[in-house]
Amino acid sequence: MTIFNKTTTAFKLSCCTIGMLVIPQTLAQTISGTVVNARGKPVVNTEISINHTNKKVLTNEQGGFELLDLEAGEYELHIAAKNYSHFSEYVTVKAKDVSDLVFTLNNSVMENIDVYATPLHASSIESALPINVLSSDELRLKQASTLGDTLKGELGIHSSYYGPVSSSPIIRGLDGPRVMITQNGLDVGDASRVGPDHVVSSDASTATQIEVLRGPATLFYGSGAIGGVVNVVDNRIPTTTDNQVDYLVKHNDVADENEASININTGVELDNDAAVAFHVDAFYRESNDYNLPSSFSAEEDHEEEEEHDHEEEQSDTLDNSSSRAKGFTVGSSYIVDNGFIGFSYGYLDRKYGLPGHEHHEEEGEDEHEEEEHEEEVFSQVEQDRYQILSDLTFDNKWIHRLSSKIAYTDYMHQEFEDGEVGTTFKNKMFESRFDFYHSPIDDWKGALTLHYKKSDFEAIGEEAFTPPSKTTMLALAWLEEKHFDDVLVQVGARVEHINLEAGALDNTLTLSDELSDQSFTPVSTSLGVVWNYTQGYNLGASFGYSQRAPSASEVFSNGAHIGTSTFELGALYQVNGTTGQVELSGNDIDLETSLSADLTFRKFEGDFGIVVSAFYNRIDDYYYQRNTGFTSEIFEEEDHDADDHEHEEDAFDIYAYEQSDVDLYGIESELIYQVTPNFTAKVFGDYIRAKLTSGDNLPRIPPLRIGSELSYTGEKFSTTLTAQRYFDQNKIAENETSTDGYTMIDANINYYVDGIGNDFVVFLKADNITDEDARVHSSFLKDSVPLPGRGISFGVRGSF
């Protein structure tokens, strides 16, 4: 392929450039000192790292540390320890060693975790925009079979919930093509942004951390991130040679699900002060149809009972909700003193049913004899993903660091109906991103980003609802930050050029070259401020102007989508209610334009912590799917002969993409109180209001949610009890139904066993303890597919 030739040439040139910029250094000096808490006691296992390098050490039992082999210059040290506030300190090394430093850490009830999703350094409580981070034990406890279900309990995040088989994160009411899903900072390259039935190809089972950037993140990732970013971090390209094995084995009874995963990291030291690191991970997960709540009563079952005038036995499981997934990754990196370069290959194979498809009845030879059968509809996904990551620092007057990311993804998604392939989706994506970090200029630190992405998307089959399309994006972004005493200022801008070229579907109107070849030039700017106005408190504010080009499906869709049981029309088309024909809408295809403001207050030190965020987002020319009120029956011709068909096809609701100006605003808050050294209480809640400026409501917006959490941590065990109340959602769009509120109560217990590796944990988790019949308002299937009933999970996890 031409793209690989160009990429190889560009990569060789980059390596040559790096080689010319790297200057041999004379390393001799040392930075050493001690880390203590507010009472003067040493803090063990504090990580002392030099920002923008791979050099880091941990404090010993006396809280001491040493950073060896440093040349003269200024270094930004980052001091971080669990249950303490992180901070950075500048240290200048001259001709002599710097010793006897004392760093004091203040305890914090809020977890402060560094974030990899942004080019400039940030953590979960040091950012102008709110950031969610799941890692360590919390990630393992909340890990589910889909990314949406893993994150759905996080502040400001809900799930599209297409049953347990496929669900994507919804960030502040925005999802689909407005929420970028990335793996190690690069697009996952799947078809999950096309429809809610398409599973996200990145699996949480082998992730080390999942980060969510709420609010516009277009400066980092492009216009597809106008609503936010979910970045799945893993160690598939290792940066250390530390020997580590992590494993997990789990079973849950609600779906008779079994899961196992393993991560292995190792490496060898070379004679030239370099090293080679290796990584292998794998997972397997299989489940049956999940158990329904005992009080579940599907609407279609009631209709059947009335029609046949007798009571039918109702199934206690949800048909077509089983799944099977497996995958593995191998990776390696070459590590030198000033950075690393590495390569990985990952494979994913996933097969899952599509719930919500109904039973059909066929007439036999005797017209009174009927045979009932279930239409089997399922999807199968296969993906190959190749990644190259590199991060190198060097001594140069202008550029001191280059971070390079390159990925190629070959993705295929097939939808089967009664054993036959109805639609095949293919996507071949190439992406590269280079962040050039300049040396400080008047204490301004920043990076220039060159970003390129090309996607070759294809839908094949009689039921293909979106045409083949090629999307190319080339962008240039600039980010800067500077500390003014207690105030951090971050500014940035991005301009990108996007070309969207579509082919044709057999059932579409012929498009002119002007309509089938669309070009856009989105521009985005942002200003962020973090004010640490007193010890342990800060105030963050962010203001953004962002533009987004529509996706191919939003513009060109025209056909039945069997997976979602809908008929989808892109913005270029409309239904003529009189003639029952699809015709060109005549609408202009415009950029979405967002003006957003975000204000965040944090108290993060001491026994009491609080985070409160308020946001407002005005989006002009917003693309959304409206239920037109028509069904696909309108397309049937009057001389349609039903005898030519074994049974009459279902009529699909017609959803059309339209543009309108919208307002989205809301509030998110979290309060944490360390009642005793072992006992913690938390209260949290979020609210989203989304409506058209005309006064109508946007469809599928999550309701008000409040919750509480009680946690106890002892030497041998820990336990958590969580209760969340989802309120009624009555602010609905035209042709949308309301959703009743419900309360979800979950609990978990961890028991820590000594003497088996570095750690060994036996865990037990209970979900939906009260067996609530709960419907997710943001789901297309909410009227027929509830959340699973009461479920118990148990297993072991550990490392050595």
N, C-alpha and C positions, 0 to 999 in steps of 0.2 A: 504494500500500500504506500502511496506517496506520502501519507501523513507520517509514517514511521521513518522514511528517509529524511524528511525535513526535521523531525524530532531528534533523530540521531545526530544530525549535523549541528542542530542548535545545542544539544547537550554536550557534544564535543567542544564546541566553542566556549560554552560556559565553563567546562572543566579547564580549558586552556586559560581562560580569563582568571579563574581562581588560582591556577598555578602561577601565573605572573604576579598576582597580587600578594600571595603568601610570601612573607619575608622571614627568613630564619631569625629566631629570637634567642637572646642570651637570657636564660632563666636562672635566677639565683635567690631572690628574696622570698620571705615567708610572712604570712599574716596569721597570727595566733591570738587566742583569748579564751574567754569563758562566757557561758550563757547561764543566767540565773533567773529565778522568778522574782516577784515583788517582795517576797520574804527573804531573798538572798540565797535560796536553796538552788543547787545546780539542776538544770533541766536536761535530762538525758535524751539522746536521739533527736536533738534539734538539728535540722538540716541547714547548713550554711553553704549557700551556692553563690557563684558569681554570675550575675545576669548576662545572658547572651553567650554563655559558654557551657561546656559540659562539666566544668570543674565544680565538685561539691563534696562535702564531708559531713559526717554526723558527730555530734558531741559524745564524749565518753561518760563514764559513771560520775566523773567529777565536773561534768559540763564543759570540759575543755575541747578545743579544736585547733587544727593547724591546716592552713592552705599553703602548700609547698610550691616551689619552682615558679615564682612570679617575677616578671620583669618590672621595672619602674613604670609607674603610671597610676591613673585613678581607676578604682574598681567599685562597682555597685554591688554590695553584698545583700543577699536576701536571706533573712533569718525567719525560719518557720518551724513550728512545733505543734503537735496536736493539742487541742484545748487551750491554745494561746493565740493572741493576735500576732499576725505576721507584720513585718515591717522591713524596709530597705535602709541601708546605711552606706554612705560613700566613704571609702578609705583610700588615702593616697600613699603609694609606696615610692620611696626615694632610694637612696643608696643603701639604707639599712633596713633590717627586718622591722615589721610593725608587730609589736607584742603587747601583752597585758591588756588587750581590749576586754571590756566587760559590756555585754549586751543584756538588757533586762526585758523579759517578756511578761506582759500582763495577761492574766487568765481571761478566757473568753468562753461564754456559753454557746456561741455560734461557731460552727465549723468554717474555717477560712481556707479555701482550697484554690490553688493556682489553676489558671485556665489556659488551655493550649489553643483555643479557637480564635484568639486575636493575635495579630502580629506584634503588638506592643504588650508589655507585661501587665497583667491584670489578675485579680483574684475575685472570689465571690463577694467580698465586701469592700473592694477597693475600686469598683467600676462605676462610671457615670450612669450606665444602664444596669437594671437588675439582671443577675445571672443565676441560673440554677445549675448546681453541680451534684451529680450522683457518683459516688466512688466507694471503694472498699466494701465493708459489711452492708452499708445502706443500699448499695447497688445490688448486691447479691440477694438481699431480702426482697427488694422490689422488682427484681428481674422477672419478666413474664415472657410469653412466647412471641409477643409482638412489641415493637418499639413504643407504639401508642399506649399500650397497657402498662408498660414499664414506667412511663413518665406521667400517667394520667393523674396521679395524686400530688404532683408538684405544683407549687403556687403559680397560678396563671396559665396552667397547662391542662388541657382536656384531651379526649381521644375521639377520633372519628368512628371508632368501634364498628367494624364490619364483622361482628362475631369475634371469637377468640383467634380466628385464623388470619385476620388482616385488620390492623388499625394503625393510624398515623397520628402524630401529635398535632393538636390544635393549640396555637399560641395566641392568647388574647382574642379569640374568635376568628383567627385567620389560619388557613390550612392550605392543602393542595400546592399549587405552584408558587405560593407566597412564602412557604416555609421550606428552606433549604435543608436537606438531610445530607450530611457529609460524614466521611470517614477519614480521620486524620487530616481534616481540613479540605478534602476534595469531594466533589459531588459523588454520591453512591452510584449514579448512572443507571438507575432502574426505571420502572414505569409507575412507581407509587404516586407520582404527582398527577397521573392521568386519571385515576379513578380510585374510590375508596376500597374497592375489592382487590387492588394490587398491593401486595405485601412489600414492605421496605426490606431491601435485600441485606442490609447490615444487621447482624444479630448481636444482641446484648450479652449472650452467654460467654463470649470470650473478650468482652470489653473490660478495660481497666477503669474507665471514667466516661460519663456521658454529660455533656455540657449543653445548656440551653441559653442562647442569647435572646432575650425578649426585646421586642421593639425592632426598628429597622437596623439591619446588619448589612446593608447593601455595600457599604464601603469595603467590607472584608471579603464578601462572597459574590456580589453582583446583584442585579435587579431581582433575581429569583428569591432573594432573601429579604424582601420588603417587610415581611411579617416576623422574621426571626430565623434563627439557625439552630439546628440540633446537630452537634458534633460528637460522633462516637470515636473515642480514643482507645486504641489498643496498642499492643507492643509487638505487632507483626514485623516491624522493622526495629530491632532492638538497639538501644544506645549504650548498654553496659554489657559486660561479660559475666555478671553475677549469675550464679547457678540458682535457679528457682523453678519449682514445679507447683502449680496451683491446680486443684481439681475440685469437682463438684458432682455429686450424684443425688438425684431428687426424684420423688414420686408424688403425684397428687391424685386424690380419689375422685374429684369432681369430673374429670375427663379421662380417668385412668391413664394419666400421662406419666411417661418415664423420660428422664433427661440425664445426660452425662456430658461433662466437658472437661478439657484438660489444656493447660498452657505450660509449655516448657521453654525455658531460656537458659542458654549456656554460652560459652565462648572460650577462646584460647588467646593468651598473650603472645605477641611476636617479639623477636629480638630487637626490632627497631623502634621500641616504645609505642608500637601500634598494636591493635588487637582485631580479631574477627569474632563477631557475635552471631549466634544462631537462635532462631525462634521456630517453634512448631506449636500449633494449637488445633484442636478439633472438637466438634460437638455433635451430639445426636439427640433428637427429641421426637417422640411419637405419642400421639394421643388419639382417643376415640371421641365420639360425639359426647358433648358435655351434658351433665345433669342440669335440668331446669329447676327453678324454685318450685316448691310444692304447691304454691298458690298460683302458678302460671296458668293463664288461660288465653290461648291465641284466638284472635278474632275469626280466623278462617275456620277453626274448629266449631265455634258457635254457629257459623253460617251453615256448615255441613250438617250439624245436628238439626237445625230448623228445616233444612231442605229435605232430609231423609226421615224427619219426624221420629228419630230414635237417638238414644244416647250412644256415642261411640267412645271406645277406650282411648284415652289420650296418652301419647308417648311421654315418658318422663325424661327423655333426652332430646336435644336439638339436632334434627337431621342435618347432614352435610356440614357438621362443625368439627370433623376430625382433621388431623394434619400430621405430616411427617416432614422433618427437616434434618439435614445433615450438611456438614461442611468442614473444611480444613484450610489451614494457611501455613505456608513455609516462608521464612524470611531470613535474611542475613545482612550484616552491615560490616563495613570496614571502618574502624574507629581510630582516629589519630588524636594528637593532643589538642588540636584546634577544631575538632568537630567529627562528623561522620558522613558516610554516604552508604545507602542501603537499598535493597530490592526485596520485594515480596510478591508471592503469587497466592491468591485465595480462590477457593471453589465453593459454590453454594448450590444445593439441590433441595428444593422444597415443593411438596405437593400438599394441597389443602382443598377441602370442600368449600362451596359457596352457599352459606345458609340463606334461607328466605325463598327458595324455589319450591313451588307448590306441587302437590299431587295432581295427576291428570287421570281421567277416566277414558278408557277405550271401549267401544261397542264391539262385541263379538258377533258370531254368526246369528245368534239369537239377539234381536234388538233389545230384549229385556235383560239380557245377560251382560253384565258389565265387569270389566277387570280393572282394578286399580293398580297403578304402578307409580313409582317415584322417578321423576326425571333426575338423572345423576348429572350434576354440574360441578366441575371442580377445575382447579388451576394447577399448573406445574411450572415452576421457575427454575432456571439454571443460569448461573452467572460465573464467568471467569474474570478475575480482576488482577491487574498487574500494577504495582506501585514502585516508584523510585522517590525516596526522600533523602534530602541532604541538608545539613546545617553546618556551615563553616565560618569561623571567625579568622580575621587576619589583621595585620598591622598595616594600615593604609591611610593616607591623608584624607581620602574622601569616603571610601566605603569600608566599613569594618566587619560587616557580616552579610552573608548571602544564604538565604533559606530557599531551597528549591523543592517543589512538589510536582510530580508527574504521575499521571494514572491513565490506564487504558482499561475500559470495561466492555465486555461482550456479554450482553444480557438477552435472555429469551424468556417470554412468558406465554404459555398456551392455555386457552380456555377450552375445556372439553364439555360436550353435551351429549349424553347417551353414548359415550365411548368415542364420539367423533370430534375431531378438532374443529371448533367453530371459528376461533380467531387466534392468530399467532402474533404476538408483539415482539419486535426485535429492536434493540438499541445498542449501537456501537458508539461509545463516547471516548473521546480523548480530551484530556485536560492538563494544562501546565500552569504553574504559578511560581513566580520568582519575586521574592521580597528582598530588595536591596536596602540595607540599613546604613544610613550615612553616619559619619562621625559627628559628635555633638557640635552644634553651631550656636553659640551664645546660650548654651544649656538646653537648646531645643533638640530633642531626640525624635527620630522618625524613620520612615521607610517609604520607598517608592515601589509599587507593586505592578508587575506586568502579568496580565492574566489572559489566558486563551482557552477557549472551550469549543469543541465541535461535537455535535450529536447527530447521528444518522438513525432516525427513528422510522420504523416500518410496522404497519398493521396489515396482516395478510388473512384472507378468508372471506367467505360470503357474509359474515356478520361483523366485518371490520367497520367500526364506526368513525374512525379518524384516519385521514390519508397519510401516506408516507411523507415524511418531512425531514429537511436538513436545517439545523440551526447552528450558526456560527456566532461566536462572541469574542471580541477582542477589547480589552479594557486596560486603562491606566488609572491607578489610584495612588493617592498621596496622603500619608498620615503623620501627624506631628503631635508631640506632647512636651509640656514643660511644667516644672514645679515653681510656683511663686510662693515661697515659704510654705504655708499650710494649704495652698490651693493648687490642684493639678488641673491644667487646661489641656484638652485634647481637641484638635481640629483635623478635618480631612475633607477630601473631595475625590470623586470618581466620575470618569466618563467612559462609556462603553458603546461599541457599535455592534448591533445585533442584526443578522440577516436570517429571515425565516422563509424558507422555500418549500412549498407543498406540492405534492403530486395530485393525483385524482383518484376518487373512488367511483366504482361503477354506478352507484346510485346518487351521485351528486350532479348538480348542474355544472356545466362547463364554466370554469373560471378564467377570466382574462389573465394575461401575464401580470398585469398590475395588481390584481387581487391575490394571485397565487404566490407572488414574490414580494414579501413585506420587509421593509428595513426600518430600524428604529435606532435612535441615539439617546438612551437614557442618561441623565445627569443626576448625581447625588452629592449632597454636602452635609456635614454635621458639625456640631459644636457640643462638647461635653465638658462639664466642670465638676470636680470633686473637692469639697471644702471640708478639711478636718479641723473644724472650728474649736474643738477641745478634745482632750485625751479620751479616746474610746467612742467618739461620735463623729459622724460625717454626714454631709448633705450632698447628694448627687443630682445634677440636672443635665438633661440632654435635649437638644433641639435638632431636628433633621428635616431635610428636604430630599425626597427620594422619588425616583421614577422607575416604573417596571414595564417591560414589554410583555404582551400576552404570550401564552404558550400556544403551540400548534393546536392542541385540542380545544382551547378556548375560542379559537378563530375558525377552524376548519371542520370540526366534528359534524357528522351528518349520518346517523344510523343508530341501529339498536345495539346497546351494550348488554350482552347476555349476562355478564357477571353481576351487574347491578339491577337488571330487569328494568332498564330505562331506555328511552330513545333520546339521544343527545344531539343538540343542534348548536353549532358554533355561532359566533357573533355575526358571521357573514350571511346567515340564513334566518328565515322566519317561516312560520306556518300560516298559510292563508286559510282562515277559518271557514271561508265560504266555499272554496274549491277543494279544500283538503289536500293541497299541494305544498311542497317545500319550495320556496322561492328566495331569491337574493334579497337581503334586508335593505341594501342600499346604505347601511350605516358605515361611517368612517371607523377605521381600526386605530384607536388612539392609545397612547401610553397612559397607564395609571400614574397619578401624581399624588404623593403623600406629603402632608405637612404634619409633623408629630412633635409632641412635647412630653417629657417624662421627668417626674420629680420623685426622688427617693430619699427617705430619712432612715438612718441606721444608728442604733446604739448597740455596740458589739463587745464591750468589755464588762467584766463583772459577772454577777450571778443573774442579771436580768438583761435580756437582749430583745431588740425590736427592729423590724424592718417594715416600713410602710411606703408603698409606691402608688402614685396616681399618674394616669396617662390619658392623653387625648390624641386621636389620630383622625385627621380629615383626609379622605382619599377621593379624589375626583376621577371620574371615568372608571369606576371600579367594576370589574367583571365578576358576575355572580350567576349561578344557575337558578333560574326561576321555573317553578312548576307551572307550565302554561295552562293547566286545566284540561288540555287535550290528551287523548291517548292515541297510540299508533293505529287504532281502528279507523281513524279519519282517513288513513291512506288507502284503505281497502277499496277496490273497484266494485262497482255495483254488480257486475256480472261474475263476481267471485264465486267459484263453484266449490262448495265445502266438501263435495264428494271426492275431490282430488287429494284430500288430506286425511290422514288417519285420525287426526284430532285437530281441533281448532287451536291455533297458537294463542298464547297469552297476549293481551293488549298491554303495552308498556306505556307508562306515563311519559309525556314529552317534556324534557327539561331543556330550556334554551338559555344560552349565555347572553346576558344583556349587560349594558353599561349604565351606571348611575353614580351620582355623588353620594358618599356615605360618611357618617360620623361614627367612630368607635371610641368609647371612653370607659374608664373603670378604675377600680382600686384593688390593691392586693396588700395584705398585711399578715405578719407573723410575729407572735410574741412568745418568748422562751424564758422560763424561770427555772434556775437551778435551785430546787427546794432544799436538797441536801447534796453532799458530794456524790451520792448514788442515785438520787431521784430527780427527774426532770419533767416539767409540765410544759406543754405547748398548746397555743390556740392560734388558728390561722383561718383565713377566708379570702375569697376573691369574687369579684363581680364584673361582668362585662355587659355593656349596653351597645348595641349595634343597630343602626337604622339608616334608611335612606333619608336624604335631606327633604324629600317630599313628605316624610312622615311615616311611611311604611317601614315595617321591620325587615331586617335581613333574616333569611332562613337558617335553621340549624345552628343557632347561637346557644352556647352552654348557659345554664341557669346560675343563679346565685348559689355559692357553696361556702359553708363554714365547717370547721372541724376542730377536734382536740386530740391531743396525743399525750399519753403518760408513759414514761420510760423509767426502768430501773436497771442499773448496771452494777453487778457485784463481781467478786473475784472469779467465781465459777460459772455464773450464768447472767444473762440479761433478758429482759422481756419488755414488750411494747404493746400497748392497747390503743387503737385508733378508732375514732368515730367521726364520720363525715355526713353532713346533712346536705343533700341536693334539693333545692326548693322547686316548686312548680315553675314550669316555663310556659307562661301564657302570652308572652310578647312574641307573636308568631307572624310569619309572612302569609300571603295569600296562598290558599290550597295547602297549607301546612297544619298539622294537628298539634295540639298542646300536649304537654307531658306532665304527669303527676310527679311530685317530689318523693324522695326515698332517703333512707338512712342506711349507710353501710358501716358495719362494725367488723374490724379485723384485729388480729392479735398474732404475736409470734414470740417464741422462746428460743434462746440460744444457750447451749450448754458447752462450756469450754473444757476440753480434756487435755491434760498435760502429758508429755512424754511421747506424743505421736507427731513427729516432725516439728516445724516451727509453730504451728497451731493446728488444732483439730477441733471442729465445731460440729456438734449434733444439733440440728434445728427442727423446729415444728412451727408451722404457720397455719392459721385458720382464717379463711376469707368468707365474707358475707355470713357471719355467725348466725344472724337471725333469719337466714334463708329468705331475704327480701326479694320481691318481684320488682326489679329495677330496670327502667328504660332510659337509655342514653339519648338525650334530645338531639345531639349533634349527629346521630347515626341515621343513614337512609333506611335502616331496618328497624327502627325503634318500635314500630307498631307490632312487629311479629317476632323480634329477636331480643329477649331480655338478657341481662347479665347472668352469668352462671349462678346456680344455687350454692348452698353451703359447701365449702370445699376445705379439705385438709391436705397440706403438703408437709412432707418430712424428708430429711436426707442428711447428708454429711458434706462438709467442705473443709478444705485445709490446704496446707502448703508444706514443702520441705525443701 
